[in-house]
Amino acid sequence: MLPVLSAKETDSIKKRLMERANTDYSGQQKIVDEVLENVREKGDQALFSYIARFDGFEANANNLMVTEEEINRAFGSVDSSLLTVMREAAENIEEFHNRQRRENWFIEKDGKYLGQLYLPVEYAGVYVPGGKAAYPSSVLMNIIPAKCAGVTNIFVATPAQGGKVNPVTIAAAKIAGAHKIFKMGGAQAIAAFAYGTESVPRMDKITGPGNIYVALAKKSVYGQVGIDMIAGPSEVLVIADDHANERYIAADFLSQAEHDELAACMLVTVSREKAEAVRTEIIRQAELLPKKDIVLKSLENYGTIIVAETLDEAVETANRIAPEHLEICTEDPQALLPKIRNAGSIFLGEYSPEPLGDYFAGTNHVLPTNGTARFSSPLNVDDFQKKSSVIYYSKEEFEKVFRKVEAFAQAEGLDAHAQSAAIRFEG
């Protein structure tokens, strides 16, 4: 467990991490394909049938949505201190994401103008896992960026065991700004959001985490509807020097390892002594955790300690791995920030642990995994907007260039295109 490797072995580490995505889910995909087809073809009939089968809830058009009475009961049953924390976290998330909003722009010159409009999607569907556990942080992280983008229809789908939705989920959804909450889960919920049914409007964008059936369903409907991303197992990479506190690093490792047995925890340090100290501390702390078995299996599978010769080599190792979460625990973490090219979310210093970003700071915790931080970003306001180009030419300005448009079209063998440009000034 926790082998100590050199930075020269980074490529083999990357390959091993990527193999986590190669699991054969053909059996689950077959089930998902059947659910998607049935809901697409039969609408509410199929949706209600699957809800009864998987959630033990006899859903119909009248009881599919959470009512105002249920919302009021939820707020009355959730601990007031948790409500206060959720509201404060929501304020932090909204403040951060409001900064991402863009303004329309135009270039005007000599009787023409070009521009770009930023327009929110009309319908955003947020999937929220159900069951005994509640994940209010994910509710806030998915709904609030849509709200900041200006989406006017933000709908939540969550499983309702026996017709009851976890009150924490309801409260978080309303605090975040959801407009409706549907009692539906699994691939059937994704199908309803993607295709629409008699009771569920069709969404333009679907976001939110879920089990493998939800993930495969989202992947399958992409192209007919937008999705946030294909999420992989969680991962954290810590860059540390001699000044780093091994107790803090170990705790941050274990906060990721407890997710599941595929979570990847990596330390890149310039000190072999620090590497050994962290390994010892990880083993000590792991023994004390309620999810000890999951943690130890995760560390056995993907726990890695890398010793680099310099901090620059440590940074380059991190850039090549492109981790979901990157913690920089060095004497001067800000000095390394300009050198980071690939990371989902970056945590600077020993008092900015990864769970701070998960829950409270305001940055989004829906992050690219499996090296996709090389080309993608955390969930943000842009994910709930699309851009429309605007073109205006006066007659005088178009007359100056129509022959050039015609020439392009003729070069591509598109005679009707050429005629469309020339007809305004010929004959």
N, C-alpha and C positions, 0 to 999 in steps of 0.2 A: 504493500500500500504506500502511496505517495513516493514514487521513485524520484530520485534527484538526477536531472538530466542537464545537458549543456545546451546553450542557445543554438548550437549547430544542429540540434535535433528538432528544431521548430517545425520543419516541413512534415516530419513523421507525426508530430503531435497534431498538426492541422488535419492530416489525413485521418487520424484516429477519431478526431472530433466530428469530421464530416460523415464518417461511417454511421454515426448515430441516426442519420436521416435515411439510412438504407433498409430499414425494417420493412418486411413484406406485410402490407396491409390489404392484400387482395381480397381476403375474406370479408373484412369490414367494408371495403369499397363496393363489393357486390351488394351488400345490404343497403348501403347509402344510395347506390344507383337506383335500387328498387323504390326506396322511400321518395327520392326526388321525382322519379317518374310518376308515381302514384299521386303525390300531392299536386304536381303540375297538371295532371290529367283530370283528377277528381276533386281538387280543391278542398273545401271544408270537410267533405265526407271522409277523405283519406286522413286529413290532419287530425280530426277528432278521434278517428279510429286509433291512430298511433298514440295520441295522448292517453287514451283509455288503456291501451296495451302497456305502455312504458311508465306512466305516471299514476295509474290507478285513479284517474279523474275523468268523469263523464262530461267532457267539455261540449259546449254548444255555443251558438252565436250570442247568447245572452249572458253567459258566465265566463267567457274567454278572457275578458279584461279585468284587471284589479279595479275594484270600485272605490269611490271616495270614502265609503265607510271602512273598507279594509285599510286604506291609507291612514285614516285617522287612528284606527286601532294599532297599526304598526308603530306610529310615532308615540303612542301611549305606552307601548310595551318595550320599546328599546331604551336602554339605560341612558339617562339624560347626559351623563358625562361623555358617552360615546357619540351622542348626537352633536355635542359641542365640538368634539374633536373632528368629526366629519365635516361640520360646517366650516371650521377653520381651515382644514385641509382643502376643502372646495374653494375657499377664497384664494388660497395660495395657488392652486392649479389654474383658476380662472385668471388671476393676475398675470401668471407666466404666459398662458396661451393667448391672452388678449394682445400681447406684444407681437404675436406672429401674424396678426391680421394685416392684410395688404390693401393698398389703395389702388383704384383704377388709374391708369395713366394714358396720356395721349401725346403724340408728337404732331404738331401743326406746322406746315410749311408750304407756302406758295399754292394755296388752293387745294391742298390735300391734307388729310390727317390719318394717322395710324394709331391704334391704341390697343389696350388690353383690359377686358373686364374680368373681375374676380366674382364669380357667382356661386353661392352655396348650393349644394345638392338640396333637393326638396324633401327627400325622405331618407333618414339614417336609421338603420336597425342595429341595436346593440344587444349582443348575446351575453347573458350572465349565467354562469353555472349555478345549479341549484343543489338540492339535497340538504343534508344536515349542516354543511359548512356554508358560510356566507363570505363573499369577497367584496366588501364595500369599496375598497380601494380601486378595484378594476372597474366598478360601476362609475366612479367619479372620473377615472382616467379616460374612459371611452366617451362618456356623455358630454363632458365639459368642453373638449375641443370642438365638438359639433355645435354646441351652443355658441361658442365664441365665433365660429365660422358663419353663424346666422342661419343655421338649419331650422326650419319652422316646424318640422315634424320629426321628433326624436322618439322612437319607439323601442321599448325594451322587450326582449323575449327571455323568459326564465322558466325552468321546470317548476311545476306546482304539485308536489307530492300530495295526493289526496285533495287537490284543489287549493292548497294553501302555499303561499309564497313566503319565504323567510322574511320576517318583518324588517330585518336589517337591510336586506336588499331593497325592499320597498322604500324605506326611509332614505337610503343613499341615492336611489334613482330620483326621488322627488327633490332632494337637496341639490342634486346636480342639474336638474332642469328637464327631466324626461316628461314627455307629454302623455304617453300611454304605456302601460305595462301589460304584456300579454302572457297568459299562463300557458306557455308551450316551451318545450325544450327539445334537445337532440337534433338529429338531421332533419326531422319534420319541421322544426321551427325555422331552420335555414331555408328549407324549401319554400315555406310559406312567405318568408321575407323576399326570396329571390323571384318567385313567380306570381305572388299574390293569390289570395283566395277570396271567397265571398265575404269573409270577415276580417281579413288581414290585407292591408294595402301592400303593393309591391314597393320594395325599397330601391334606392339608388346606390346605397353603400351599406355593407354589413361589416361590423367590427366586433371584437370581443373574443375572449378565450373560451375553450370548451374541451370536451374529451375528443378522442380520436375520430368518432363519428361526426362530430361537429366540424373538426378541422378538415376532414376529407370532403364533407359537404360544401364547406366554404370554397375549398380548392376547386371542386367540380362546377360550381355555379359562377366562378370568376369569368368575366367576359360578358355574361348576361347582367351582372351586377358587380359593382366594385367591392373589394374587400380590403382589410387593413394589411395583412401580410400572412404568410405561412409560418406560424410560430414553431420554433423548435425547442428543445430542452434548454433550461436556464444555464447560464455560465457567468463566472466572474474571474477576472484576472487582476492580481495585485502586483504592482511594482513596488519594491521595498529596498531600502538601503539599511545601513547599520543603525540608523536612528529609529527605525520602525519598531513598534511595540508588538511582539509576537502574540500576546494575548488578544489584542484587537484583531490582528490578521486571522488568527485561528477562528475567532468568533464569526468574522465575516465569511470565511470559507464555509463554515457549518451552516450559516444562514441560507446559503445556496444549496448545499448538499442535501438539506432536508426536503427540498422540493420533490425529488424522485431519484431513482437509481441512474438516470441518464444525465443528471446535472454535472457540469464540469467546473472544477475549482482549480485555479492555477496560480502559482506564485512565481514571479520572476524577480530574483534578487541578485545583488552583486556580492553577497557575503555567504559563503558556505556555512559559517557559524550561525548566521541568521536562519538559513534554510533548515538546519538541524533543530534549532530552537523552536521554529514554527511547527515543524513536524511533531515534535514532542508535545507541544501545547495542543495541537489539533487532536491528537489521540487522547489526551487527558480530558479535554472538554467534550469530545464525542461520547465518551462513556457515560456522561451525565445527562444526555438528552433523551427525552421521551421517544423520539424517532431514531433512536440509536441504530437500529438495523438498517433503515433506509440510508442514513448518513454514511455508515461504514461501507455499504455496498457502493454508494455513489463515489466515495473516495477511492475505493478499490478499483472501480471501473475507469474513472476519469480524473482522479486527483493527481496533480502533477506539480513538482517543484523544479524550476529551471534556474540554473546558476549562470549569470552573464558576467562577462569580464568588466563591462562598463555600464553606466546608466544609459548611454546612447544605444548600446547593444540591447539592453533591456527594453527600451522604448521601441526599437525596431522589431524585436520579437513580438511585442504587443500589437504593433501595426500589422504584422503579417498574420497574426491570429484573428484580429478584428473582433474583439470580444463584445458580448452584449453589455456587460458592466465592466468598467475599468476603474480600479482604485489606485491612486498614486499616493503611497505612504512613504514619502521621503522628506528630508530636512527642508527642501524648498520645492514643493510640488508644482507651484506656479511656473517655475523655470522650465519644467518639462512639457507644460501644456502646449506651447507652440509647435512642438515636435510630434504631437499626436495627429495621425491622419485617419485612423479607422477605429471607431468605438461607438457603441450605441449611446451610453451615458457615462460621463467621466466624473469621478468623485475625488476631490482634492483634499488631501490631509487626513489625519487620523480621526478627526471628529466629523467626518462626512461619510459615514458608512452607507453601504448600499441600501439598507432598509429605509434610510432617510428619504431616498428617492422613490422607493416603493410606495410610501404612504403619505408624506407630509410636505416635502420641500416645495413641490409645485411643478417640477419637471415631470414628463410623462414616463410611466414605467412600462408601456407597451413598446418594446425595443426589438431591433433586428438581432437575430441569433444565427448560429452556425456560419459565421464569417460574412453574413450579408451586410454587416455594417460597412463593408467596402463600397457599397453602392446604394444603401437605403438608410432611412432615418427613423427616429422614434415617431410614434403616432403624433400628429400635429394638426393644426388648423387647415393646412393645405390639403390634408387627406379628405376634408369635407367640402372642398371647393373645386370648381373647375374653371378654366380660363377660356374666354372667348376673345378671338381677335376681331378688331374693328378696322375696316378699310373705307375711306372716302376719297375719291378723286373728282375734282370738277371736270367739266367738259374740256376746258383748256389744258388742264394737266394731263388728262388721259390721251388727248390728241397728240401730245408730245411723245408718248411712249407706246401707242398701240401697235406700231409696226414691229417693235421689239418683242411684244407679247406674241404677235402673229408669227414672228420668226422662230421663237421658241416652240410654239405649237406645231408648226410645219416640220421642224427638225425632229419632233417626236411622232410625226405621222398622225396627228390629231387635227384633222381638217375642220371639224366643227368648232374646236377651240379657237382656231385661227379665224374662222368666220365670225365667231362671237365678238372678237376684238375688232375686226375690220368693218363689220356691217354698220357700225355707228358713224363711219366717216366715208363710206363708199356707196355709190348708187343712189 
